[in-house]
Amino acid sequence: QVQLVESGGGLVQPGGSLRLSCAASGFTPGGTLMSWHRQAPGKERELVAAIGGSTAANYRDDVRGRFTISRDNTKNLVFLQMDNLRPEDTAVYYCRALVRSGDFYWGQGTQVTVSS
C-alpha cells in the first residue's frame, strides 16, 4: 500500500524559510518521479517542483532560486526547502509519487501560511 505523509508546514513571516518533508512507503524509490504541488484557496493545484531518480530537478518559474527539492532514496524521503517565502506562496502543499506502473499517489497535504 502506497502512502505519502507530508510534514513541516506552518506559519512563517515573509522572507522566512520552511522545510517540508514527505515520507513515502509502499514502493521502491528508484524510477519514481517525486513532486511537490500546491493549492491556494480558490485556485487550481499547481506543480511546484519535481525530481527524478537521477536527482535532476525542475521548478516553476516563480519559485526557482528560492525553493530546492531533494530526495533521500535510502530512507524514501523527499524534501522541499523553501527560502525567501512570499505571501503568494501560501497554500496547501502536497507530495506526489508517480511510480513505474504509471499510477500516481498523493499525500494529505500540509498548510504553509506566509504572513506578517
C-alpha positions as CSV (number, residue, x, y, z in Angstrom):
1,Q,0.0,0.0,0.0
2,V,1.5,3.3,-1.1
3,Q,1.4,6.0,1.5
4,L,2.8,9.6,1.5
5,V,2.9,11.7,4.6
6,E,3.9,15.3,4.5
7,S,5.1,17.4,7.4
8,G,6.9,20.7,8.1
9,G,4.2,23.2,7.2
10,G,3.3,26.2,9.4
11,L,3.1,29.9,9.7
12,V,6.2,32.0,8.7
13,Q,6.8,35.7,8.1
14,P,7.7,36.9,4.6
15,G,11.4,36.3,3.9
16,G,11.4,33.3,6.2
17,S,12.1,29.6,5.5
18,L,10.4,26.3,5.9
19,R,11.4,22.7,5.1
20,L,8.7,20.3,4.0
21,S,9.2,16.6,4.2
22,C,7.4,13.7,2.5
23,A,7.8,10.2,4.0
24,A,6.9,7.6,1.3
25,S,6.3,3.9,1.7
26,G,4.9,1.0,-0.3
27,F,7.1,1.4,-3.4
28,T,10.7,1.3,-4.5
29,P,12.2,4.8,-4.8
30,G,14.2,4.0,-8.0
31,G,12.4,5.1,-11.1
32,T,9.8,7.1,-9.2
33,L,9.2,10.7,-10.1
34,M,8.5,12.7,-6.9
35,S,7.0,16.1,-7.0
36,W,5.5,18.9,-4.8
37,H,2.3,20.7,-5.7
38,R,0.4,23.4,-4.0
39,Q,-3.2,24.6,-4.0
40,A,-4.2,28.1,-2.8
41,P,-7.9,28.9,-1.9
42,G,-10.0,29.3,-5.0
43,K,-7.1,28.2,-7.3
44,E,-6.2,25.0,-9.1
45,R,-3.5,22.8,-7.8
46,E,-0.2,23.6,-9.5
47,L,3.2,21.9,-9.8
48,V,5.9,23.5,-7.7
49,A,8.9,21.2,-8.3
50,A,9.8,17.7,-9.4
51,I,12.7,15.4,-9.1
52,G,13.6,12.2,-10.9
53,G,15.7,9.3,-9.8
54,S,18.8,10.9,-11.0
55,T,18.1,13.9,-8.8
56,A,17.6,16.2,-11.8
57,A,15.1,18.8,-10.8
58,N,12.6,21.1,-12.4
59,Y,10.8,24.2,-10.8
60,R,8.1,26.5,-11.7
61,D,9.4,29.9,-12.6
62,D,8.3,31.9,-9.6
63,V,10.0,29.5,-7.1
64,R,13.2,28.8,-9.0
65,G,16.2,30.1,-7.0
66,R,14.1,30.1,-3.7
67,F,12.9,26.5,-3.4
68,T,15.0,23.4,-3.6
69,I,13.7,19.9,-4.0
70,S,15.8,16.9,-2.9
71,R,15.4,13.2,-2.1
72,D,16.9,10.6,0.1
73,N,16.3,7.2,-1.6
74,T,17.8,5.3,1.2
75,K,15.0,6.5,3.5
76,N,12.4,7.1,0.8
77,L,12.1,10.8,1.8
78,V,11.6,13.8,-0.3
79,F,12.2,17.4,0.8
80,L,11.2,20.9,-0.3
81,Q,13.4,23.6,1.2
82,M,11.6,26.9,0.8
83,D,13.6,30.1,1.4
84,N,12.6,33.8,1.0
85,L,9.0,32.9,1.3
86,R,6.4,35.3,0.0
87,P,2.7,35.8,0.9
88,E,1.7,34.4,-2.5
89,D,3.4,31.1,-1.6
90,T,0.6,30.5,0.9
91,A,-1.2,27.2,0.0
92,V,-1.6,23.6,1.0
93,Y,1.4,21.7,-0.2
94,Y,1.1,18.2,-1.5
95,C,3.6,15.5,-2.2
96,R,3.0,13.2,-5.2
97,A,4.6,10.0,-6.4
98,L,4.5,8.8,-10.0
99,V,5.5,5.1,-9.8
100,R,6.7,2.8,-12.6
101,S,3.3,1.4,-13.3
102,G,2.1,4.9,-14.3
103,D,-0.1,5.2,-11.2
104,F,0.3,8.3,-9.0
105,Y,-0.4,8.9,-5.4
106,W,-1.0,12.0,-3.2
107,G,-0.3,12.8,0.4
108,Q,-2.8,14.5,2.6
109,G,-1.1,17.9,2.3
110,T,0.4,20.4,4.7
111,Q,-0.6,24.0,5.2
112,V,2.0,26.7,4.5
113,T,1.0,30.3,5.5
114,V,3.3,33.2,4.8
115,S,2.1,36.3,6.7
116,S,3.4,39.1,8.9
